[in-house]
Amino acid sequence: MTARQPRCPGLIGGLGPLATVLYCREILAGHAARGLAARMLIAHADNKHALAIVTAKDYEGLARYLADLIRSTAAGGAELAAIVAVTPYICAPQLVPISPLPLIDIVTEVAAHVRAKGIKRVALFGTRFTVESKMFGRLDGIDVVTPRPDEIEQIHAAYMAVVNDRDITEQVLRLRELARMLIKRETVETILLAGTDLSTVFDKSNTDFPAIDCARVHIDAIVRQLCD
């Protein structure tokens, strides 16, 4: 008897450098829990190049760059695509029509997860682009609180310290303080950890505030679509 074969994902890595390892490990674990052997292809993106495109707000250019990477995984046999980061989904409206593969969109998955939990009011921790845009204006029906400008810069700096693998002890403490402050001051119900590398920093031992790990939600969605 031939074992059931799960679908093969084309992951676009490198844009959440630490998160790429996390995604691979957890996708493998999700397959193993179902008694399945995983297949996986990864195209490594140039993080600095992508960040420069985002900063220039050239979302058409970013979409073309990501579509080319997705195309390379499709050539190798990938059947679905996912980007291992949040910020690149800023170009989802431009990318989806030209993507060679169906895209498992982290914003769509997180929005559905938050609504299913009945949560109405959130704040975001992630890059400046994610936070200022309220996750690109795509969390329909959810009230997304925008932190003050100086708080956004602190969140962005802390996230970039994680991405660049620097000592983040002080940044983690500050993010925890900010989370508690936003929850109290803005009556926020939960903090969305809307930067995939934050999943490598925050866990049950140091997350003393209500939080939803967007990377975890995304990984679960990827495994479901590959295996179920």
Stockholm file with secondary structure:
# STOCKHOLM 1.0

chainA/1-228         MTARQPRCPGLIGGLGPLATVLYCREILAGHAARGLAARMLIAHADNKHALAIVTAKDYEGLARYLADLIRSTAAGGAELAAIVAVTPYICAPQLVPISPLPLIDIVTEVAAHVRAKGIKRVALFGTRFTVESKMFGRLDGIDVVTPRPDEIEQIHAAYMAVVNDRDITEQVLRLRELARMLIKRETVETILLAGTDLSTVFDKSNTDFPAIDCARVHIDAIVRQLCD
#=GR chainA/1-228 SS CCCCCCCCEEEEESSSHHHHHHHHHHHHHHHHHTTCCCCCEEEECCHHHHHHHHHTTCHHHHHHHHHHHHHHHHHTTCCEEEESSSGGGGGHHHHTTTCSSCBCCHHHHHHHHHHHTTCCEEEEESCHHHHHTTTTTTCTTSEEECCCHHHHHHHHHHHHHHHTTCCCHHHHHHHHHHHHHHHHHSCCSEEEECSGGGGGTCCTTTCCSCEEEHHHHHHHHHHHHHHC
#=GC SS_cons         CCCCCCCCEEEEESSSHHHHHHHHHHHHHHHHHTTCCCCCEEEECCHHHHHHHHHTTCHHHHHHHHHHHHHHHHHTTCCEEEESSSGGGGGHHHHTTTCSSCBCCHHHHHHHHHHHTTCCEEEEESCHHHHHTTTTTTCTTSEEECCCHHHHHHHHHHHHHHHTTCCCHHHHHHHHHHHHHHHHHSCCSEEEECSGGGGGTCCTTTCCSCEEEHHHHHHHHHHHHHHC
//
